């Protein structure tokens, strides 16, 4: 169990959920990956990793380069780095 990663992931999910609820494909992909990361951080039995993580790249493109939420992009990239180093 990784409490810090849980907190970061829950914070990112709270921002992504409304976007994914609007059927926005980039947010849906990020949400799927964040949900896997949350299960991993909680130590739950999760399905195998969803392949190569792409949520950081998607977040950078959608929220930093073309959007107005660079903090969210940084948060998602931080979560991806932490999970990749732990897997």
N, C-alpha and C positions, 0 to 999 in steps of 0.2 A: 504494500500500500504506500502511495506517495501523496501525502496530503497537499503539498504545494502544487503538484501537477493536477490533482483533482480540482483544486480551487481555480487554477488558471483555465482549465478546460471548461469548467462550469461557467465561468465568466464569458468565455468565447461563445459557448453554446447559447447563452442567454441573448447574445447579440445576433447570432446567426439564425436562430429559430424563426423569428418573424420574417426574415428574408426567404428562408426555405419554405415557410408556410404559403408564400406567394408563388410557389412553384418555379422559383428562379434556379435554374440548373446549377450554376456555380455554388450557390449557397447549399443546395441539396447535397452536392458532392462533399463540400467542407463539413456539413453536419454529419454525414455518414462516417467520415474519417475521425471527426472529433468524438463521436459516440464510441468508436472503437478505442480511441485513446483513453477515454474516461473509464471504460471497462478495464483496460489494461492497468491504469493508475490505481484503480480500486482493488486490483488483484483478483478480479472476477475471471471465471473461465470464459474466455472470449474465443470467437472464431479465429482462424488464422489471420494474420495481418492482411489487410486489404490490398496487398501488393505494394508497389512503390507509393509513398505518400506524395501527393501533389497539392495538398491543401495550402502549403506555403506559397507555391508559385501562383495558384489561383488567387489567393488573398492579396498577394503583392500586385498582381495585374488588376484585380477588380477594385481593391480598396485603397491602394497607394498610388499606383501610376495613373489610373483613370478615375479614381474615386476621391472621396474626401474623408477617408477613415484610415489614415496610416497607422494609428495606434492599434486598430484591430488587426491589420496585416502583420504588425510586429508581434502581437500576442500569438497569433496563429503560427507564425514562423518559429517562435520560441517553443511552443508546444511540440511542433514537429521535430525540432532539433532534440529536445529532451527525450521524446519517445524513441527516436531513431538511435540515440546513443544508449538507450536502455534495452532495446530489443536485441 
